[in-house]
Amino acid sequence: MTIKESSHGLWCIRGGKALLYDQLRFAQAIRLARGLAREEHASSGRTVSVELTCAEFTIALVQYAAPGAPRRIAA
């Protein structure tokens, strides 16, 4: 799951190529993306991560790992 800046300083959440939510405030986008990732992980058991991307950099915000998968530290 990816959080990206969209038009007029607002933010969107994408799942792969699909646009899930748009026109969110920054904090709202982070909270929603983390919640969606947590729910997806809980229902599927798969590893799910959230990244914040912009033109200059990408930051990993959180990763919910599948049992036995290597774990990363969340920002």
PyMOL Python script that loads the backbone (N, CA, C, O; Angstrom):
from pymol import cmd

cmd.read_pdbstr("""\
ATOM      1  N   MET A   1       0.849  -1.152   0.000  1.00  0.00           N
ATOM      2  CA  MET A   1       0.000   0.000   0.000  1.00  0.00           C
ATOM      3  C   MET A   1       0.902   1.224   0.000  1.00  0.00           C
ATOM      4  O   MET A   1       1.923   1.248   0.687  1.00  0.00           O
ATOM      5  N   THR A   2       0.527   2.238  -0.769  1.00  0.00           N
ATOM      6  CA  THR A   2       1.365   3.423  -0.935  1.00  0.00           C
ATOM      7  C   THR A   2       0.564   4.688  -0.696  1.00  0.00           C
ATOM      8  O   THR A   2      -0.572   4.814  -1.155  1.00  0.00           O
ATOM      9  N   ILE A   3       1.164   5.625   0.025  1.00  0.00           N
ATOM     10  CA  ILE A   3       0.593   6.955   0.212  1.00  0.00           C
ATOM     11  C   ILE A   3       1.395   7.887  -0.687  1.00  0.00           C
ATOM     12  O   ILE A   3       2.623   7.929  -0.618  1.00  0.00           O
ATOM     13  N   LYS A   4       0.682   8.639  -1.536  1.00  0.00           N
ATOM     14  CA  LYS A   4       1.341   9.564  -2.464  1.00  0.00           C
ATOM     15  C   LYS A   4       0.647  10.920  -2.409  1.00  0.00           C
ATOM     16  O   LYS A   4      -0.545  11.020  -2.119  1.00  0.00           O
ATOM     17  N   GLU A   5       1.424  11.957  -2.696  1.00  0.00           N
ATOM     18  CA  GLU A   5       0.832  13.288  -2.779  1.00  0.00           C
ATOM     19  C   GLU A   5       0.018  13.388  -4.063  1.00  0.00           C
ATOM     20  O   GLU A   5       0.472  12.992  -5.137  1.00  0.00           O
ATOM     21  N   SER A   6      -1.174  13.916  -3.934  1.00  0.00           N
ATOM     22  CA  SER A   6      -2.021  14.117  -5.111  1.00  0.00           C
ATOM     23  C   SER A   6      -2.184  15.622  -5.326  1.00  0.00           C
ATOM     24  O   SER A   6      -1.329  16.403  -4.909  1.00  0.00           O
ATOM     25  N   SER A   7      -3.228  16.015  -5.947  1.00  0.00           N
ATOM     26  CA  SER A   7      -3.403  17.422  -6.312  1.00  0.00           C
ATOM     27  C   SER A   7      -3.630  18.331  -5.106  1.00  0.00           C
ATOM     28  O   SER A   7      -4.205  17.914  -4.101  1.00  0.00           O
ATOM     29  N   HIS A   8      -3.176  19.561  -5.219  1.00  0.00           N
ATOM     30  CA  HIS A   8      -3.425  20.635  -4.252  1.00  0.00           C
ATOM     31  C   HIS A   8      -2.936  20.309  -2.847  1.00  0.00           C
ATOM     32  O   HIS A   8      -3.539  20.748  -1.868  1.00  0.00           O
ATOM     33  N   GLY A   9      -1.847  19.544  -2.733  1.00  0.00           N
ATOM     34  CA  GLY A   9      -1.266  19.255  -1.434  1.00  0.00           C
ATOM     35  C   GLY A   9      -2.007  18.209  -0.631  1.00  0.00           C
ATOM     36  O   GLY A   9      -1.689  17.995   0.539  1.00  0.00           O
ATOM     37  N   LEU A  10      -2.976  17.559  -1.221  1.00  0.00           N
ATOM     38  CA  LEU A  10      -3.679  16.473  -0.551  1.00  0.00           C
ATOM     39  C   LEU A  10      -3.003  15.157  -0.903  1.00  0.00           C
ATOM     40  O   LEU A  10      -2.087  15.132  -1.724  1.00  0.00           O
ATOM     41  N   TRP A  11      -3.447  14.062  -0.291  1.00  0.00           N
ATOM     42  CA  TRP A  11      -2.774  12.776  -0.422  1.00  0.00           C
ATOM     43  C   TRP A  11      -3.745  11.693  -0.843  1.00  0.00           C
ATOM     44  O   TRP A  11      -4.948  11.796  -0.604  1.00  0.00           O
ATOM     45  N   CYS A  12      -3.215  10.643  -1.478  1.00  0.00           N
ATOM     46  CA  CYS A  12      -4.048   9.505  -1.887  1.00  0.00           C
ATOM     47  C   CYS A  12      -3.406   8.209  -1.401  1.00  0.00           C
ATOM     48  O   CYS A  12      -2.213   8.160  -1.101  1.00  0.00           O
ATOM     49  N   ILE A  13      -4.219   7.171  -1.332  1.00  0.00           N
ATOM     50  CA  ILE A  13      -3.757   5.838  -0.959  1.00  0.00           C
ATOM     51  C   ILE A  13      -3.982   4.926  -2.146  1.00  0.00           C
ATOM     52  O   ILE A  13      -5.081   4.864  -2.698  1.00  0.00           O
ATOM     53  N   ARG A  14      -2.927   4.214  -2.536  1.00  0.00           N
ATOM     54  CA  ARG A  14      -3.003   3.272  -3.643  1.00  0.00           C
ATOM     55  C   ARG A  14      -2.672   1.877  -3.151  1.00  0.00           C
ATOM     56  O   ARG A  14      -1.793   1.689  -2.311  1.00  0.00           O
ATOM     57  N   GLY A  15      -3.377   0.921  -3.679  1.00  0.00           N
ATOM     58  CA  GLY A  15      -3.086  -0.494  -3.456  1.00  0.00           C
ATOM     59  C   GLY A  15      -2.660  -1.055  -4.791  1.00  0.00           C
ATOM     60  O   GLY A  15      -3.505  -1.376  -5.628  1.00  0.00           O
ATOM     61  N   GLY A  16      -1.348  -1.180  -5.007  1.00  0.00           N
ATOM     62  CA  GLY A  16      -0.849  -1.543  -6.338  1.00  0.00           C
ATOM     63  C   GLY A  16      -1.122  -0.384  -7.275  1.00  0.00           C
ATOM     64  O   GLY A  16      -0.734   0.748  -6.984  1.00  0.00           O
ATOM     65  N   LYS A  17      -1.779  -0.641  -8.390  1.00  0.00           N
ATOM     66  CA  LYS A  17      -2.113   0.425  -9.345  1.00  0.00           C
ATOM     67  C   LYS A  17      -3.477   1.045  -9.060  1.00  0.00           C
ATOM     68  O   LYS A  17      -3.818   2.084  -9.627  1.00  0.00           O
ATOM     69  N   ALA A  18      -4.258   0.415  -8.186  1.00  0.00           N
ATOM     70  CA  ALA A  18      -5.619   0.883  -7.912  1.00  0.00           C
ATOM     71  C   ALA A  18      -5.614   2.046  -6.923  1.00  0.00           C
ATOM     72  O   ALA A  18      -4.938   1.998  -5.895  1.00  0.00           O
ATOM     73  N   LEU A  19      -6.370   3.082  -7.245  1.00  0.00           N
ATOM     74  CA  LEU A  19      -6.576   4.206  -6.338  1.00  0.00           C
ATOM     75  C   LEU A  19      -7.659   3.813  -5.344  1.00  0.00           C
ATOM     76  O   LEU A  19      -8.799   3.553  -5.729  1.00  0.00           O
ATOM     77  N   LEU A  20      -7.297   3.771  -4.053  1.00  0.00           N
ATOM     78  CA  LEU A  20      -8.250   3.370  -3.027  1.00  0.00           C
ATOM     79  C   LEU A  20      -8.967   4.569  -2.412  1.00  0.00           C
ATOM     80  O   LEU A  20     -10.186   4.550  -2.240  1.00  0.00           O
ATOM     81  N   TYR A  21      -8.207   5.609  -2.082  1.00  0.00           N
ATOM     82  CA  TYR A  21      -8.766   6.835  -1.497  1.00  0.00           C
ATOM     83  C   TYR A  21      -7.996   8.021  -2.042  1.00  0.00           C
ATOM     84  O   TYR A  21      -6.810   7.910  -2.354  1.00  0.00           O
ATOM     85  N   ASP A  22      -8.673   9.163  -2.157  1.00  0.00           N
ATOM     86  CA  ASP A  22      -8.044  10.376  -2.687  1.00  0.00           C
ATOM     87  C   ASP A  22      -8.511  11.573  -1.867  1.00  0.00           C
ATOM     88  O   ASP A  22      -9.493  11.494  -1.130  1.00  0.00           O
ATOM     89  N   GLN A  23      -7.797  12.670  -2.008  1.00  0.00           N
ATOM     90  CA  GLN A  23      -8.110  13.952  -1.377  1.00  0.00           C
ATOM     91  C   GLN A  23      -8.156  13.858   0.142  1.00  0.00           C
ATOM     92  O   GLN A  23      -9.087  14.348   0.782  1.00  0.00           O
ATOM     93  N   LEU A  24      -7.138  13.222   0.707  1.00  0.00           N
ATOM     94  CA  LEU A  24      -7.018  13.081   2.157  1.00  0.00           C
ATOM     95  C   LEU A  24      -5.969  14.046   2.688  1.00  0.00           C
ATOM     96  O   LEU A  24      -5.015  14.387   1.990  1.00  0.00           O
ATOM     97  N   ARG A  25      -6.154  14.486   3.935  1.00  0.00           N
ATOM     98  CA  ARG A  25      -5.099  15.235   4.600  1.00  0.00           C
ATOM     99  C   ARG A  25      -3.995  14.250   4.983  1.00  0.00           C
ATOM    100  O   ARG A  25      -4.234  13.048   5.091  1.00  0.00           O
ATOM    101  N   PHE A  26      -2.791  14.769   5.187  1.00  0.00           N
ATOM    102  CA  PHE A  26      -1.617  13.938   5.412  1.00  0.00           C
ATOM    103  C   PHE A  26      -1.818  12.952   6.569  1.00  0.00           C
ATOM    104  O   PHE A  26      -1.672  11.745   6.376  1.00  0.00           O
ATOM    105  N   ALA A  27      -2.146  13.443   7.753  1.00  0.00           N
ATOM    106  CA  ALA A  27      -2.309  12.564   8.915  1.00  0.00           C
ATOM    107  C   ALA A  27      -3.447  11.566   8.697  1.00  0.00           C
ATOM    108  O   ALA A  27      -3.347  10.405   9.093  1.00  0.00           O
ATOM    109  N   GLN A  28      -4.509  12.019   8.076  1.00  0.00           N
ATOM    110  CA  GLN A  28      -5.654  11.154   7.781  1.00  0.00           C
ATOM    111  C   GLN A  28      -5.232  10.012   6.851  1.00  0.00           C
ATOM    112  O   GLN A  28      -5.642   8.868   7.052  1.00  0.00           O
ATOM    113  N   ALA A  29      -4.423  10.311   5.843  1.00  0.00           N
ATOM    114  CA  ALA A  29      -3.958   9.293   4.895  1.00  0.00           C
ATOM    115  C   ALA A  29      -3.090   8.250   5.601  1.00  0.00           C
ATOM    116  O   ALA A  29      -3.215   7.055   5.335  1.00  0.00           O
ATOM    117  N   ILE A  30      -2.217   8.697   6.491  1.00  0.00           N
ATOM    118  CA  ILE A  30      -1.352   7.764   7.217  1.00  0.00           C
ATOM    119  C   ILE A  30      -2.177   6.849   8.111  1.00  0.00           C
ATOM    120  O   ILE A  30      -1.995   5.632   8.088  1.00  0.00           O
ATOM    121  N   ARG A  31      -3.080   7.423   8.896  1.00  0.00           N
ATOM    122  CA  ARG A  31      -3.910   6.607   9.796  1.00  0.00           C
ATOM    123  C   ARG A  31      -4.739   5.594   9.019  1.00  0.00           C
ATOM    124  O   ARG A  31      -4.810   4.424   9.395  1.00  0.00           O
ATOM    125  N   LEU A  32      -5.370   6.048   7.929  1.00  0.00           N
ATOM    126  CA  LEU A  32      -6.231   5.170   7.136  1.00  0.00           C
ATOM    127  C   LEU A  32      -5.421   4.046   6.485  1.00  0.00           C
ATOM    128  O   LEU A  32      -5.835   2.888   6.522  1.00  0.00           O
ATOM    129  N   ALA A  33      -4.279   4.373   5.894  1.00  0.00           N
ATOM    130  CA  ALA A  33      -3.446   3.354   5.234  1.00  0.00           C
ATOM    131  C   ALA A  33      -2.944   2.317   6.236  1.00  0.00           C
ATOM    132  O   ALA A  33      -2.944   1.122   5.939  1.00  0.00           O
ATOM    133  N   ARG A  34      -2.520   2.758   7.412  1.00  0.00           N
ATOM    134  CA  ARG A  34      -2.057   1.809   8.431  1.00  0.00           C
ATOM    135  C   ARG A  34      -3.196   0.903   8.879  1.00  0.00           C
ATOM    136  O   ARG A  34      -3.001  -0.299   9.060  1.00  0.00           O
ATOM    137  N   GLY A  35      -4.391   1.477   9.059  1.00  0.00           N
ATOM    138  CA  GLY A  35      -5.548   0.676   9.451  1.00  0.00           C
ATOM    139  C   GLY A  35      -5.941  -0.335   8.387  1.00  0.00           C
ATOM    140  O   GLY A  35      -6.247  -1.486   8.697  1.00  0.00           O
ATOM    141  N   LEU A  36      -5.930   0.098   7.127  1.00  0.00           N
ATOM    142  CA  LEU A  36      -6.255  -0.813   6.025  1.00  0.00           C
ATOM    143  C   LEU A  36      -5.244  -1.953   5.941  1.00  0.00           C
ATOM    144  O   LEU A  36      -5.620  -3.107   5.731  1.00  0.00           O
ATOM    145  N   ALA A  37      -3.962  -1.630   6.104  1.00  0.00           N
ATOM    146  CA  ALA A  37      -2.916  -2.656   6.051  1.00  0.00           C
ATOM    147  C   ALA A  37      -3.073  -3.639   7.201  1.00  0.00           C
ATOM    148  O   ALA A  37      -2.935  -4.847   7.009  1.00  0.00           O
ATOM    149  N   ARG A  38      -3.360  -3.130   8.392  1.00  0.00           N
ATOM    150  CA  ARG A  38      -3.551  -3.997   9.559  1.00  0.00           C
ATOM    151  C   ARG A  38      -4.727  -4.944   9.340  1.00  0.00           C
ATOM    152  O   ARG A  38      -4.637  -6.131   9.652  1.00  0.00           O
ATOM    153  N   GLU A  39      -5.833  -4.419   8.802  1.00  0.00           N
ATOM    154  CA  GLU A  39      -7.014  -5.247   8.527  1.00  0.00           C
ATOM    155  C   GLU A  39      -6.723  -6.300   7.456  1.00  0.00           C
ATOM    156  O   GLU A  39      -7.127  -7.456   7.587  1.00  0.00           O
ATOM    157  N   GLU A  40      -6.021  -5.892   6.396  1.00  0.00           N
ATOM    158  CA  GLU A  40      -5.684  -6.840   5.333  1.00  0.00           C
ATOM    159  C   GLU A  40      -4.798  -7.962   5.879  1.00  0.00           C
ATOM    160  O   GLU A  40      -5.011  -9.136   5.573  1.00  0.00           O
ATOM    161  N   HIS A  41      -3.815  -7.594   6.680  1.00  0.00           N
ATOM    162  CA  HIS A  41      -2.932  -8.602   7.275  1.00  0.00           C
ATOM    163  C   HIS A  41      -3.720  -9.541   8.188  1.00  0.00           C
ATOM    164  O   HIS A  41      -3.516 -10.754   8.149  1.00  0.00           O
ATOM    165  N   ALA A  42      -4.611  -8.993   9.004  1.00  0.00           N
ATOM    166  CA  ALA A  42      -5.393  -9.812   9.934  1.00  0.00           C
ATOM    167  C   ALA A  42      -6.299 -10.792   9.198  1.00  0.00           C
ATOM    168  O   ALA A  42      -6.482 -11.926   9.642  1.00  0.00           O
ATOM    169  N   SER A  43      -6.862 -10.361   8.081  1.00  0.00           N
ATOM    170  CA  SER A  43      -7.786 -11.236   7.360  1.00  0.00           C
ATOM    171  C   SER A  43      -7.082 -12.236   6.447  1.00  0.00           C
ATOM    172  O   SER A  43      -7.597 -13.331   6.219  1.00  0.00           O
ATOM    173  N   SER A  44      -5.902 -11.870   5.919  1.00  0.00           N
ATOM    174  CA  SER A  44      -5.231 -12.747   4.959  1.00  0.00           C
ATOM    175  C   SER A  44      -4.022 -13.478   5.536  1.00  0.00           C
ATOM    176  O   SER A  44      -3.659 -14.554   5.060  1.00  0.00           O
ATOM    177  N   GLY A  45      -3.397 -12.896   6.563  1.00  0.00           N
ATOM    178  CA  GLY A  45      -2.178 -13.475   7.116  1.00  0.00           C
ATOM    179  C   GLY A  45      -0.935 -13.173   6.301  1.00  0.00           C
ATOM    180  O   GLY A  45       0.170 -13.569   6.673  1.00  0.00           O
ATOM    181  N   ARG A  46      -1.114 -12.463   5.176  1.00  0.00           N
ATOM    182  CA  ARG A  46       0.025 -12.118   4.314  1.00  0.00           C
ATOM    183  C   ARG A  46       0.781 -10.911   4.871  1.00  0.00           C
ATOM    184  O   ARG A  46       0.255 -10.152   5.685  1.00  0.00           O
ATOM    185  N   THR A  47       2.012 -10.753   4.419  1.00  0.00           N
ATOM    186  CA  THR A  47       2.788  -9.569   4.758  1.00  0.00           C
ATOM    187  C   THR A  47       2.221  -8.375   3.999  1.00  0.00           C
ATOM    188  O   THR A  47       2.023  -8.436   2.785  1.00  0.00           O
ATOM    189  N   VAL A  48       1.963  -7.290   4.722  1.00  0.00           N
ATOM    190  CA  VAL A  48       1.415  -6.075   4.129  1.00  0.00           C
ATOM    191  C   VAL A  48       2.235  -4.901   4.661  1.00  0.00           C
ATOM    192  O   VAL A  48       2.515  -4.824   5.857  1.00  0.00           O
ATOM    193  N   SER A  49       2.619  -3.988   3.766  1.00  0.00           N
ATOM    194  CA  SER A  49       3.395  -2.825   4.193  1.00  0.00           C
ATOM    195  C   SER A  49       2.755  -1.542   3.675  1.00  0.00           C
ATOM    196  O   SER A  49       1.960  -1.551   2.736  1.00  0.00           O
ATOM    197  N   VAL A  50       3.130  -0.433   4.323  1.00  0.00           N
ATOM    198  CA  VAL A  50       2.683   0.891   3.909  1.00  0.00           C
ATOM    199  C   VAL A  50       3.924   1.735   3.680  1.00  0.00           C
ATOM    200  O   VAL A  50       4.808   1.802   4.533  1.00  0.00           O
ATOM    201  N   GLU A  51       3.984   2.383   2.515  1.00  0.00           N
ATOM    202  CA  GLU A  51       5.105   3.260   2.176  1.00  0.00           C
ATOM    203  C   GLU A  51       4.578   4.641   1.809  1.00  0.00           C
ATOM    204  O   GLU A  51       3.519   4.777   1.197  1.00  0.00           O
ATOM    205  N   LEU A  52       5.332   5.655   2.193  1.00  0.00           N
ATOM    206  CA  LEU A  52       5.064   7.026   1.810  1.00  0.00           C
ATOM    207  C   LEU A  52       6.040   7.373   0.705  1.00  0.00           C
ATOM    208  O   LEU A  52       7.252   7.298   0.908  1.00  0.00           O
ATOM    209  N   THR A  53       5.538   7.750  -0.460  1.00  0.00           N
ATOM    210  CA  THR A  53       6.436   8.050  -1.581  1.00  0.00           C
ATOM    211  C   THR A  53       6.215   9.465  -2.095  1.00  0.00           C
ATOM    212  O   THR A  53       5.101   9.989  -2.098  1.00  0.00           O
ATOM    213  N   CYS A  54       7.307  10.054  -2.524  1.00  0.00           N
ATOM    214  CA  CYS A  54       7.264  11.326  -3.244  1.00  0.00           C
ATOM    215  C   CYS A  54       8.385  11.275  -4.282  1.00  0.00           C
ATOM    216  O   CYS A  54       9.062  10.257  -4.423  1.00  0.00           O
ATOM    217  N   ALA A  55       8.573  12.357  -4.992  1.00  0.00           N
ATOM    218  CA  ALA A  55       9.548  12.369  -6.079  1.00  0.00           C
ATOM    219  C   ALA A  55      10.978  12.140  -5.576  1.00  0.00           C
ATOM    220  O   ALA A  55      11.791  11.544  -6.282  1.00  0.00           O
ATOM    221  N   GLU A  56      11.287  12.604  -4.369  1.00  0.00           N
ATOM    222  CA  GLU A  56      12.649  12.545  -3.867  1.00  0.00           C
ATOM    223  C   GLU A  56      12.983  11.288  -3.064  1.00  0.00           C
ATOM    224  O   GLU A  56      14.147  10.891  -3.015  1.00  0.00           O
ATOM    225  N   PHE A  57      11.993  10.654  -2.434  1.00  0.00           N
ATOM    226  CA  PHE A  57      12.301   9.542  -1.539  1.00  0.00           C
ATOM    227  C   PHE A  57      11.080   8.667  -1.283  1.00  0.00           C
ATOM    228  O   PHE A  57       9.954   9.024  -1.628  1.00  0.00           O
ATOM    229  N   THR A  58      11.330   7.512  -0.670  1.00  0.00           N
ATOM    230  CA  THR A  58      10.286   6.604  -0.199  1.00  0.00           C
ATOM    231  C   THR A  58      10.605   6.224   1.238  1.00  0.00           C
ATOM    232  O   THR A  58      11.743   5.877   1.553  1.00  0.00           O
ATOM    233  N   ILE A  59       9.608   6.287   2.110  1.00  0.00           N
ATOM    234  CA  ILE A  59       9.780   5.933   3.516  1.00  0.00           C
ATOM    235  C   ILE A  59       8.846   4.775   3.843  1.00  0.00           C
ATOM    236  O   ILE A  59       7.645   4.850   3.584  1.00  0.00           O
ATOM    237  N   ALA A  60       9.393   3.710   4.409  1.00  0.00           N
ATOM    238  CA  ALA A  60       8.569   2.593   4.887  1.00  0.00           C
ATOM    239  C   ALA A  60       7.969   3.007   6.225  1.00  0.00           C
ATOM    240  O   ALA A  60       8.703   3.295   7.170  1.00  0.00           O
ATOM    241  N   LEU A  61       6.631   3.038   6.313  1.00  0.00           N
ATOM    242  CA  LEU A  61       5.975   3.448   7.550  1.00  0.00           C
ATOM    243  C   LEU A  61       5.681   2.285   8.474  1.00  0.00           C
ATOM    244  O   LEU A  61       5.857   2.394   9.688  1.00  0.00           O
ATOM    245  N   VAL A  62       5.232   1.165   7.908  1.00  0.00           N
ATOM    246  CA  VAL A  62       4.897   0.007   8.737  1.00  0.00           C
ATOM    247  C   VAL A  62       4.871  -1.242   7.870  1.00  0.00           C
ATOM    248  O   VAL A  62       4.601  -1.179   6.671  1.00  0.00           O
ATOM    249  N   GLN A  63       5.158  -2.378   8.497  1.00  0.00           N
ATOM    250  CA  GLN A  63       5.034  -3.665   7.814  1.00  0.00           C
ATOM    251  C   GLN A  63       4.437  -4.664   8.795  1.00  0.00           C
ATOM    252  O   GLN A  63       4.969  -4.872   9.885  1.00  0.00           O
ATOM    253  N   TYR A  64       3.342  -5.270   8.404  1.00  0.00           N
ATOM    254  CA  TYR A  64       2.726  -6.347   9.167  1.00  0.00           C
ATOM    255  C   TYR A  64       3.176  -7.631   8.496  1.00  0.00           C
ATOM    256  O   TYR A  64       2.770  -7.932   7.373  1.00  0.00           O
ATOM    257  N   ALA A  65       4.027  -8.394   9.196  1.00  0.00           N
ATOM    258  CA  ALA A  65       4.679  -9.553   8.587  1.00  0.00           C
ATOM    259  C   ALA A  65       3.887 -10.827   8.830  1.00  0.00           C
ATOM    260  O   ALA A  65       3.249 -11.001   9.869  1.00  0.00           O
ATOM    261  N   ALA A  66       3.946 -11.709   7.843  1.00  0.00           N
ATOM    262  CA  ALA A  66       3.370 -13.044   7.970  1.00  0.00           C
ATOM    263  C   ALA A  66       4.216 -13.846   8.955  1.00  0.00           C
ATOM    264  O   ALA A  66       5.408 -13.572   9.094  1.00  0.00           O
ATOM    265  N   PRO A  67       3.636 -14.823   9.640  1.00  0.00           N
ATOM    266  CA  PRO A  67       4.422 -15.640  10.566  1.00  0.00           C
ATOM    267  C   PRO A  67       5.631 -16.262   9.860  1.00  0.00           C
ATOM    268  O   PRO A  67       5.506 -16.832   8.776  1.00  0.00           O
ATOM    269  N   GLY A  68       6.787 -16.143  10.487  1.00  0.00           N
ATOM    270  CA  GLY A  68       8.009 -16.713   9.932  1.00  0.00           C
ATOM    271  C   GLY A  68       8.700 -15.833   8.916  1.00  0.00           C
ATOM    272  O   GLY A  68       9.801 -16.161   8.472  1.00  0.00           O
ATOM    273  N   ALA A  69       8.081 -14.710   8.530  1.00  0.00           N
ATOM    274  CA  ALA A  69       8.699 -13.806   7.549  1.00  0.00           C
ATOM    275  C   ALA A  69       9.697 -12.906   8.261  1.00  0.00           C
ATOM    276  O   ALA A  69       9.512 -12.591   9.437  1.00  0.00           O
ATOM    277  N   PRO A  70      10.762 -12.485   7.565  1.00  0.00           N
ATOM    278  CA  PRO A  70      11.704 -11.544   8.167  1.00  0.00           C
ATOM    279  C   PRO A  70      10.984 -10.238   8.500  1.00  0.00           C
ATOM    280  O   PRO A  70      10.111  -9.803   7.750  1.00  0.00           O
ATOM    281  N   ARG A  71      11.342  -9.622   9.606  1.00  0.00           N
ATOM    282  CA  ARG A  71      10.644  -8.402  10.049  1.00  0.00           C
ATOM    283  C   ARG A  71      11.523  -7.177   9.856  1.00  0.00           C
ATOM    284  O   ARG A  71      12.743  -7.227  10.015  1.00  0.00           O
ATOM    285  N   ARG A  72      10.854  -6.055   9.502  1.00  0.00           N
ATOM    286  CA  ARG A  72      11.526  -4.756   9.410  1.00  0.00           C
ATOM    287  C   ARG A  72      11.029  -3.894  10.563  1.00  0.00           C
ATOM    288  O   ARG A  72       9.946  -4.118  11.105  1.00  0.00           O
ATOM    289  N   ILE A  73      11.817  -2.932  10.919  1.00  0.00           N
ATOM    290  CA  ILE A  73      11.437  -1.969  11.944  1.00  0.00           C
ATOM    291  C   ILE A  73      10.528  -0.919  11.288  1.00  0.00           C
ATOM    292  O   ILE A  73      10.821  -0.440  10.193  1.00  0.00           O
ATOM    293  N   ALA A  74       9.430  -0.565  11.957  1.00  0.00           N
ATOM    294  CA  ALA A  74       8.510   0.442  11.428  1.00  0.00           C
ATOM    295  C   ALA A  74       9.009   1.825  11.796  1.00  0.00           C
ATOM    296  O   ALA A  74       9.588   2.019  12.866  1.00  0.00           O
ATOM    297  N   ALA A  75       8.787   2.785  10.915  1.00  0.00           N
ATOM    298  CA  ALA A  75       9.181   4.178  11.182  1.00  0.00           C
ATOM    299  C   ALA A  75       8.140   4.854  12.047  1.00  0.00           C
ATOM    300  O   ALA A  75       8.286   6.029  12.384  1.00  0.00           O
TER     301      ALA A  75
END
""", "prot")
cmd.dss("prot")
cmd.show_as("cartoon", "prot")
cmd.util.cbc("prot")
cmd.orient("prot")
